[in-house]
Amino acid sequence: MSRMNRVLITAGVLLMLVSSAAMAFEPFPNPVRTYSLTGGDSFNANFITDSNDAYSWFGRIYRNADHVRVTFNPQSNGGQAQGFGFIKSEESYGAYMLHLQQGSFYDKQLDGEYNHFTLGYGYPFENFDLGVVYNRQGTSQEVGGVKMSETYNAFGAGITYDMDDETQIDAMFAFVTGKTDDGVDGNDDPESTGMNFGVRAFRAQREDLTLIPVFMFNTWKDKLGDAEDKTTMFGAGLGFDYTINEDNDLYLFASFQNSKETLDNGTDTAEYKMTALPGIGAAVEHEFTDMFTVRMGASKNWEKYEEPGTPDGTDTYHSYPWMFTMGMGVAMGDWVIDLDLNQSWLYSAGYWFHGYGSSTSPIAQIEAKLWF
């Protein structure tokens, strides 16, 4: 996984941690509504509340109970479902969560889809809700009598605390361990450990304005013999949710993100750093009718990269990415369908008139939710 991808993963949730060399510890598919408002910077997802928050801010499992969701990516794996999950509450027993997800490989050392499931439980107390999760990812294969396997186990806990009538606080923690077995006795097998911590608050300053401070930290270590790869990521920001009127919401984001990767092969050490300061973003959500909603988001980050250069110094690079997202939502009774539009398709959408065929589908992601 590239260093850039690792930095972007800083955004979210249990599954914001970085991959090992072969099988990557994978995140849940981004909630489609949330992603279409981030402007392409996944850190901004933390400023937005959504019914899928239970998969990242675990204290919200109970508050988001009684729905089922399925997420599709039309352009990958023949348009198969990436994930299927449900949360169901029982009177006086709390809420139960199950999520099943399709896996993939960055480096296919082992063939086939691997195991990926999550179990969760949430329970409400007097002024806070508690949630816990367990996630298992792994695969195994026997080739020529040699059994190979890769596994990850993740444990997470979170609370959602109603401090007062105007302030709500989310906090989460997750710990991940991973191990690879190449099936050959005497060989060193890679081992991985990761930790993730996040806290955010929603403070209603006025009836039409909510302030959202966010802090995220995670660290990941891959170890093989004397070699070690360690990545540390930090992100902090402030968001504003402004209700313009009953049909329009405006979001504004400002953030600082930092990543440092240290590669140690047992003899030499190299450090790679990335700093995004500032990162800014904006999004709008407009409700045309009770059934139809349109969303847009944009972000701009000022990024600096530092890499090992000459023996006496480092090379420094600057990047200023501008990103854009757009989506829509359709509500039909107890059903909600969210769509994330493919940006590249938007530039060639006129092929209906000029005859130029687009190689991409108009929809990048689809999520359907049924409330019961």
DAGI-V60452 format. One line per field, one symbol per residue. ss: DSSP state (h for helix, s for strand, l for the rest). A space follows every 50 residues. Layout:
ss=???
//
This chain:
ss=llhhhhhhhhhllhhhlllllllllllllllhhhhhhhlllhhhhhhlll llhhhllhhhllllllssssssllllhhhlsssssssssslllsssssss slllllllllllllsssssssssslllssssssssssssssssllsssss ssssssssssssllllssssssssssssssslllllllllssssssssss ssssssllssssssssssssssssllsssssssssssssssssssllsss ssssssssssssssllllsssssssssssssssssssllllsssssssss sssssssslllllssssssllsssssssssssllssssssslhhhhhlll hhhhllllllllsssssssssl
//
